[in-house]
């Protein structure tokens, strides 16, 4: 089980991303638009830099829904490999068989 603080920090980042997504997209569009004046594009980049860093989408870490484990995360199911094995052993994931030899 991951630390509660790490899980909560990631959840806080998700909320910030959702809150600032529209504003970030507008500022990025202005900053990348070559038809606008250089000063206007520069001002947009400065405003973008003033926004909180945790509001950026790339700072979100994919974590297991059950345990909070950050590694070996399967996007399709939203859980880690260890959680998949436990759920598969219990028969809770349709079509998944635990291999043994």
N, C-alpha and C positions, 0 to 999 in steps of 0.2 A: 504494500500500500504506500502510495506517495504521500509526501508531507501535505497536510491540509493547507498550509500557507502557499505552497507552489500551485496547488489546484485552484485556490482562490485568486491568486495573482493572474493566472491564465484566464479565469472567468472575468476578472476585471478588465483585462485586455480585450476580450471579446465584446464586452459592453462598450468600451471606448471606440473600438473599430466600428461598431454599428452606429454609434452616435455621430462620429466624424466622417463617415464614408462619403456622404454627399458633398460636404465641404471640400474634402481632399480631392475628390474627382474633379470638381470645378476648378480648383487651383492648379491641378496638374494639367488640365486641358488648356488653361491660359498659359502656363509656363512652356508648354510644348508647341503652341501655335506660332508658326513662323510669320504669319501675316500681321501679328500685333507688334507694337513698338518694343524695343529692347528694354526700356525702363519699366513698362507695364509687366513684361515677362519676369523681370528681375524682382519687382515688387511682389508678384505672385509667389516666387520661390522663397522670398523672405517670410511671407505669411505662412507658407507651408512649413518652413523650418520652425516657426513659433508654435505650431500645433504640438501636442504631446507625442513623444516617440511611441508610446504604447498604443497610440491610436492607429498605427500602421498595421496593415493586414499581415505583413511578413513576420511580425513579432509573436503571432499566435502559435502555440505549440499544440500539435495534435496529441491528445491524451486519451487513454482508455476510459470508457464511460464507467466501468465497474471499479477499477483499481486506481486510476489516475496515472498509470505507468506511461512514461513518455516515449519509450522505445518499442520497437517491434509492433507498431500500430497498423492495423488493417483498416484502410479507409472505408471499404465496402461495408464492413460490419460495425466499425466504430469502437472496436475493442482490441486488446493486445493479443499476442500469440498464446500467452498463458491462459488468458480468459477464454479464448476460443477452444483450447484443449479441455478446460474444465466443463464448458458448456457442451462441447461435443461428446464428452464422456457421459454426461447426464442425459444426452439425447435431446437437447433443447434447440439444436441447430439442424433444421431439416436437410438431409442429404449429406451430412458430414459424418464420416466414420473415422474413429481413431485407429491408426494403424498399429499393429503389433506383430512381431515375428519371433 
